[in-house]
Amino acid sequence: MNHSASSDAQQPVSAATDAVVMLRAVNRVAILTLNRPDALNALDLAMVRELAAHLEQCRTNPDIVAVVLNSSLEKAFCAGGDVRQVARTAIDAPHKVAQFFIEEYQLDHAIHRFLKPVVVLMDGITMGGGMGLAQGASLRVTTERSKIAMPETRIGLVPDVGATHFLRVMPVEMALFAGLTGTVLNGADAVYSGLADVSVPSASLAGFEQRLEAINTERTQASAAEFNEYIQGALREVFASSTLDSNSAPIAVHEPWISTHFDARRPVVEIVASLREALKGAPSDTERTWLRATLDALLTCSPTMIHVTREALLKGRHMSLADCFRMEMGIVVRTVEEGDFREGVRAHLIDKDRRPQWRPATLEAVTREQVETLLHSPWSEQNHPLAALGHDD
């Protein structure tokens, strides 16, 4: 027997259609729909709290067997965190800046550690904070409309929301490329690089609720683990009934160049020198286009955060998930308070003149001391606001 939202009083109650997170259940599967269209579902503190509350409700409700995160928009799943609001808070109430990141990271960590299957539909723009929601899921679905990136260095931040941990599914050279340049990946790229599990035609998502109704969600397996494995397989069939070819991923063409130039042993200035040297040769038109775009990204993003990001990504490859969140928290809070963040938001999202005045202005001018300052946590281990994160893993 299948269950619907109306058949059991313990099921989550359907939310109003104007809520920033709409919750309902279909056949014992909770569907959390992001619904902040004017901001492309950018996460603010209220939205993070709504998601966290709903997720906790789903975790403790025995009548919920899985969770699906999706969007009410075709254009975006989640464009990131609401950094404009963070920038305003940094000016008006700087003592409140940390709270958004504390609760966002706790939410992301909860998804990584969620004991029931979680599906995230990364249809459309999925960047920054959207990636934080998606990368802890047990089934990450992209489409031909997906635009996936960690573009934080462009606004003077470090790739966060667990990126120093989840980007390590890539070879180190590719992780450095993605994290330093903020390059946009399509759905096939994401599958190829390990940031998604399957890519499907967006049209195939339209009828997923009807396909959910066909799943047998009655527990007949001997253990919770076996039941979760069964549900996970059933959900994969629901969302991956038709798949796109990921062998044509553009990043697969670029991978040899990425491996050549983004050697982990190279400091950032040497990566730039390597790219410039390659342009002096006789690259193909395709390679020349890639070289120029990559150089442009490295030379227009925050020089300080390019250096900090390289260090953080390399460190994160040897750290636990919780420790990566703690490291990112320290970098982000310091950067919002005293780094390039506010200038990056001003130039790209408020005034939109696209001419940030970074300090220092060049990669060469950034000192080791400046990098180390941002990497050094402002809290002791015991006093860190995320000190308890991961202790129950």
N, C-alpha and C positions, 0 to 999 in steps of 0.2 A: 504493500500500500504506500502510495506517495502522499506527502504532506504539502499543504500550501500555507501561506501566511495566515489565512483565515481559519485553518483547521485546528489550531492549537494555541491556547492562551499564552504559552510560554514563548511562542515565536516573537521575534522583534516586531514592533509595531511600525507600520509604514509611516514614513516621515512626510511632512508637507512638501509639496513640489517646489516651494520656494526656499527650502532648507539648503544650506551650503553642502551638506552631505545627506543624501536620501538613503534610507535603509528600508529594505523589504526582504522577504524570504520567498524563494521559489523552490518547492520540493526539498526543504530543509537546508538549502544553500542560501546564505545571506548575501545579498547584493548591495554593496556600498557604492553609491554613485556620486562622484564629485560634481558639484553644481554651483560653480561661481563663474559664470560665463564672461562677465565683464573683465575678469582678470585672468582668463584662460586657466581657471582653477589654481592660480597661484595660492600657496598656502600661507594663511596668516594664523595667528595664535588661536583664534576662535575655531578655525577650521581644523587645526591640529587637535584641539581638545575634543571636537565633535568626533573625529575619526578615532581617537584613542578610546573614548567612551563607548562607541559602537563596537570597536574591536574587542574590548574587554567583555562587553555583553555577549558577543558571539563566542568568546573563549569559554565563558562559564555556562552557557546555555547548552544542555545536553541534546536539545533538539536541533541544534545547528551542527552540520557535519563538515561544512566548508564555507569559504568566503570568496567572493569575487569582487574585485575593485575595478570600477570602470568610470566612464565620464558621460555626462549628459551632452557633451559637445562632439562634433565630428573633427574639429580642428585640433583639439588638444586633449590629452589625458590630464597632464599637470605640467604647467610651464615652469615650475620651480617654487621657491619660497618667495613671499612677497617682500622683496628686498627694498622696494621703495618705502614700505612701512617700517622696515628695520632701520633704514637710514633716517627717517623722521624721528623714530624713537631715540636713536643715538644722539639727536640734537635736543629733543624736548625732555627726554627722561632716560638718560644714559644708564642709570642703575637698573633699568628694566630690559636692556638689550639681551642679556644672557638668557632670560626666561624663555624666549621663543626657541632658541637653539636647544636648550635643555629638553623642552617638551617634544620638539621635533625629533631629536635624536632618540629619545626614549620610545617614541612611536615607531620609528624605523627599526630600532632594536627589537621591539615586540613582534614586528612582522617577521624578522629573521628567525625568531625563536618560537613562532606560533606553532602549536602542536597539531592543528587541523590544516588541511590543504588550503592554500591561498593562491588564487589566480589573479593576475593583474593584466588588464588589456591596455597595452602601451600603444594605443591607436592615436595617431597625431603627435603633437609636440609632447615629448616626455624628457624634461631636462631638470638638472639640479634636484630640487626637492621631490620632483616626480620620480626621478631615478631612486631616491631614497626609499620611496614607497614601494617601488617595483622590484628592486634587486633582492629583497628578502623573500620574495614570493617563491612558492614551489613550482609554479608554472607561469612563465613570462611570455606573453603573446604580443607579437608585433604585426604590423600590416604594411602595405605599400605606402601608407600615409605617414608612417612613423618618422619622426625627426628626433633623434636621441643624442643627447650631449651632456657633458659636464663643463659648461662654459664659464666657470667662476673666475678664472684668471682675467677674463675680459672686463670684469667689474671690480677687480682688486681683491678677490677672495681666493681661497684655496678650494679645490674640489672636496666637498664635505659629504654630509649625510651618509657616511660610511664608505665613500669612494676610495679612500686610502686602503680599504679592505677589499671591496668588491671588484675594483679594477685589476686586482692581481689574478683574476681568472685569465687575463690576457698575458701573452709574453711580455716581459718587462719593457721591451722597446715600444710595443704597441700601447701599453698602459701609459708610458711617458708621453707618447704622441697625443693620445686622447686627452690626458689630463692637462698637459701644458698648453695645447692649442685650442681646446674646446671644440674640436672639429665635430660636425654634425654627421651622425651615422644614420643610414636608412634601416629598414626592418631586416633586410638580408645581412647587412653589415653587423647588426647586433647579434644575430644568430651565429654568424661566422666567428665573431670575436668572443662569444660566450656570455654576452649580456642579455640574451633572450634564448628561449627554448624552442620557439617555433614562430614562423611568419606565415600569416594566412591572408587571403583577400579580405579587405574590410567588409565587403558585402556579405561575407559568410558569418559575420558577427550578429547580423540583424535578427536571426532566428534562434539565438542561443538559449533563450529562456524556454522555448518549446522543447529544445533538445534536453535541457535540464530536467524537464518534467518526466522524461522517459527513463531517467536513471533510477535504479532500485536503491533507495537510500536506507532501507531497513538493514540493520546490522545482523549479519549471519556469520561473520568471521569470528574466529576464536579469540582474537586479541584486538586491542585498539590499534596497534601498529598495522596489523593485517587489514583492518577495516579502512584505515587511512590510505594504505597503499591501493586498495580497491577503488576508493573514491577518487584518488589522484589519477588512476588510470582512466576511470570513467570521464573525469573532467577533461583529460587530454583528448579523448575521443570527441567530446562536445565541441571543444574549441579548435581542434586540429583536424577536423574532418576533411578539409582541403588545405593544402599547404603551398606556399610559394617557393620557387627555386632559390636557395640561398647560395648556390655555387657561383652566381653572377654578382656577388657582393663587390662593389667597387674597392673596398678596403683590401680585398684579396689581391687586386692588381697593385695596390700601393705598398703592400706588406714588405717586399724586398727593399724598397727605398726607406721605409720606416726602420727596418732592421739595420740598414747601413748607417743612417744618420743619428738615430736615437739610442745609440749604444749607452747602456747604463753607466759605463765608466767615464763618459764624457760630461764635463760641466756644461751648463747651458751655453756659454759663450763658444764652446767648441762645437756644439751642435749647430749653432748659427753659422760658424765658419765653414763647417762641412757642407751645409746647404748652399752657401754662397759659392763655394768652390765648384760644386756640382753644376751650378748655373753657368759657370764659365766654360764648361765643356760643350758637348753637342747633344743635349738630351732630346728625346722625342718631344713632340708637342704636348703629349699627355703628361710626361714627367716634368716638363718645364712648368706647366700649369700647376701641378702639385707642389713643386719646389717654391714657386712664387707665393702660392696661397699659404703654405706652411711658414715661410719666412715672414710674411705679413702678419700672421697670427702671433708669432713669437715676438715680433718687434713692436706690436701695437698693444699687447696685453700689459698688465702691470709688471714692470721688470722685477720688482721685489717679489711679487707673488709667483712669478715664473721660477725663481730660484727656490722659494719656500716650497712650492708644489713638488718640484723634483725631489727635494729632500724628504718630504712627507710621504710621497708615493713609494720611495725606496725603503723608508723605515716601516711603512705599513705592511709591506710584504712579509714581515717577520713578527707581526703583532697580532694579538687576538682582536676580534671584532669590537669588543667593548673598549679595549685600549686604543683602537683607532678612533672611535668616537670621542674618547677623552682627549686624545691628541688634537683632533680637529676642533674640538670645543675651545681649547686654549688658543689655537691659531686664529680662529674666527673672532673671538671676543677681543683679542689684542688688535686684530686688523681693523675691526669696526671702530675701536676706540682711537687708534693712533696710526693706522695704515692708509692704504689707497682706496678703501672701500667706498667711502662717501663720495670721493671724487669720481670714481668709476660709475656709480649710480647716477650722479649728476650728469655726467657727459653722455651716458648711453640711454638712460631711462627718464630723466627729468627734462633737462635742457635739450638733449638729443643733438648736441653739436658734434658728437663723435670725436672730440678732441680733449681727452682727459690729460690733465697736467700731473703726470705721475712724479712721485718723489721717492727716490731718485728717478731721473728721466730715462736712463739707459741701463741695460744689463751690466755693462762694464762698471758702472758707478755704484752698484749695490755691494755693500761690504759683507763679509762673513759675520760680523757682529750684528748687523741688522737682521740677517737671516736667523741667526741663533736666538736673538731676542724674541722673534715671533714664534719660534719653535718651542721656546721655554714656557712651560705652563705657568700661569699666574697663580695657581693654587698648589698647595701641598697635596700629596697623594690622598691623605685622609680628608682634606677639606674640599676636594674636587666636587662640584655639583653633580657629577655623574659617578661618584665613588662607588655607589651600590650597583651600577650597571654590570650585568653579567655574573653577579655573584650566585645567582640561582640557576646558571646554565648547567 
